[in-house]
Structure formats: structure tokens, C-alpha cells
């Protein structure tokens, strides 16, 4: 999922088909919530997420190393070499 898309749209609600299984889907409801130190804005964000029946979470991924990964032609368009 492209998080820039979620940031631009604000709210994304979609079903995705699971891969490599006989059948299955995952339902994603994503709301972009900005960071704030103002308590009123934090409460508003929590209330908004609860109104949608969502759990609030922050996901951070740090990749130390990736080697010998398969590359498709569509991925090559976005890669620049030095």
C-alpha cells in the first residue's frame, strides 16, 4: 500500500485479495492522521478513528539490508542507478 496515496486521499477503504492462498481477502480502512502536540487535535483524531471502528497504530519499518531480491520490469522504472 502506497502511504502517499493514503496521505493524499485522507481515508481509504478497500478489500484486497490475498495471494498464494485458495481464497481470502483483507479489509483495509486507513485514515491519515497527522502528528500533533495539541490535546484537542489528538482527541479529535482518536474520536474519528473510533467512529470508523478502527484501532490507532503507527507502523514504522526500517530495512537494514536487502540482497538478491527479484526485480520485475515495473519495478525497474522507479529505480535509478549511480
N, C-alpha and C positions, 0 to 999 in steps of 0.2 A: 504494500500500500504506500503510495507516494504521499508523505505527510504534507508536502507543499500543496497538494490538491485539497487536503482536509483544511489546511490553514486558509486557503482561498475561499472555499465553499462555506466554512464555518460549521456546517452539520452535514454528515454523510451517513446514509442509512442504506445498506446493501447486503445482499446474500451472495456468498462466493461458493462455488463448487469445490469440494475437496479433491485433491489429486491423489492418485495411486491408491484409491480405495474403491470398492464396488459402488457405493453411493454415499452421499453425505454433503451437507452444506454447513457453512458457518455464517451466522448473522452478525454483522458489524454495525454498530451505531456509534459514530465517532463525533465528538464535539470538540472544536479547537477552543481551548481556554487559555488566555494569556496569563502570565505571572503578574502578581500584584502584592504589595505590602499593605494595601488598604483593606481593612477588615470588611467593610461593606461590599466591596467588589468580590472578595473571597466568598462571603456568604451567598451573594447572588450566583456565583459560579456553581457552588455546591447545590443550591436550591434548583438551579437549571438542570444539573446533571441528575438529581434525584427525580425531577419531574419527568425526565425521559426514562427513568428506571435504570440508570447507568451507575456503574462503580467508577469512582475517580481514581485515576492512576497516572503515573509518569513513567514512561519507558525510555531508558537510555541504553544504547548499545555501543560498546567500544570494541572495535575489532583490532587486535594486535597484529595479526598476520593472516594472510590468505594466499595459498600457493597451489599451483596446478589445478585451478578451477576451470571447468569447461566454459567456453565462450561461444555465444551464438552470434549470428550476423547482426541481429537487432541490438545486442549489447555493444558491438564494435562501433556503432555510430556515436556513442556517447563517450568513448574513450579516446584520450589524446595521449600521444607518446612524446617523450622528450628526446 
